[in-house]
Amino acid sequence: MVYFDIQMINTPYQYRFSELEGYEETEAELQKIYPGLRLIRSGKDIATHQWIYRLCFEQEKDYTWFMLKHR
């Protein structure tokens, strides 16, 4: 088995999805606007039963572009 060590740039932003919602569609839409964006599952909220996904970027320049457009 091969493991890849991918260093993602974590942001303070999160999305929440229920088990029935597919996060892939939302990730694809966001990637059209912000290249390099990834939604990484970070846990589950036991109060709402929703999965928590952290907004991450593959490269620093992608995160910088996100921050410039987000403001």
C-alpha positions in Angstrom: 0.0 0.0 0.0 1.3 3.5 -0.9 0.6 6.5 1.2 1.0 10.0 -0.2 1.9 12.9 2.1 0.0 15.8 0.7 0.4 19.0 2.6 -2.8 20.9 2.4 -3.3 24.4 3.5 -6.1 24.4 6.1 -8.4 27.4 6.4 -10.7 28.4 9.3 -13.7 27.8 7.0 -15.9 24.7 7.3 -18.9 23.2 5.5 -21.5 20.8 7.0 -23.3 18.1 5.1 -25.8 15.5 6.1 -25.1 11.9 5.2 -27.6 12.2 2.4 -26.0 15.3 0.8 -23.2 14.7 -1.6 -20.3 17.1 -0.9 -18.7 16.2 -4.3 -21.1 18.5 -6.2 -20.5 21.5 -3.9 -16.7 20.8 -4.1 -16.9 20.8 -8.0 -18.8 24.0 -8.1 -16.3 25.7 -5.7 -13.4 24.4 -7.7 -14.7 26.2 -10.8 -14.3 29.5 -8.9 -11.3 28.6 -6.7 -8.8 26.2 -8.3 -7.0 24.0 -5.9 -9.8 24.0 -3.4 -10.6 20.7 -1.6 -13.2 19.8 1.0 -11.5 17.4 3.5 -13.7 15.5 6.1 -12.6 16.4 9.5 -15.3 14.9 11.8 -18.9 14.6 12.6 -21.1 16.9 14.7 -22.9 14.6 17.1 -25.5 17.3 17.9 -26.7 17.8 14.2 -25.5 14.5 12.8 -23.7 16.3 10.0 -20.3 15.7 8.6 -17.9 18.6 9.0 -15.6 19.3 6.0 -12.7 21.7 6.3 -11.9 24.0 3.3 -8.3 23.4 2.2 -6.1 24.4 -0.7 -3.4 22.5 -2.5 -1.1 25.5 -2.9 -0.4 28.8 -1.1 -1.2 30.8 -4.2 -4.7 29.2 -4.5 -5.4 30.1 -0.9 -4.2 33.7 -1.5 -6.5 34.0 -4.5 -9.4 32.7 -2.4 -8.7 35.3 0.3 -8.5 38.1 -2.2 -11.8 37.2 -3.8 -13.5 36.3 -0.5 -13.0 39.8 1.0 
